[in-house]
Amino acid sequence: MNINIPQGTPEYAADGVGMQTNAWGMKLLLGSHRPDNSALDGRIVAAMSPQTTKALLLVLKRQVEHFE
């Protein structure tokens, strides 16, 4: 798959993942842990429908299987 990332798009390093789910979808939070591990400082929030969440799950699963 070819992905076009526009020039100037910010990139962030993330060492933590969080998520919130409800009947209408999911919010995926990527960020960094605080030094005392009390919370996750969110950098990116991606809101997704249940269908997109399932598609992301399948893509990530395939990537992990390929990596292993």
Residue pairs with C-beta under 8 A, 6 or more apart in sequence:
12 30
12 43
12 44
13 32
14 30
14 31
14 32
14 43
14 44
15 32
15 33
16 30
16 31
16 32
16 33
16 40
17 28
17 29
17 30
18 28
18 29
18 31
18 40
18 42
19 26
19 27
19 28
19 29
20 26
20 27
20 29
21 27
24 49
24 50
25 47
25 48
25 49
25 50
25 52
25 53
26 47
26 48
26 50
26 53
27 45
27 46
27 47
27 48
28 45
28 46
28 48
28 56
29 40
29 42
29 44
29 45
30 42
30 43
30 44
30 46
31 40
31 41
31 42
31 43
31 44
32 40
32 41
32 43
33 39
33 40
33 41
34 40
34 41
48 56
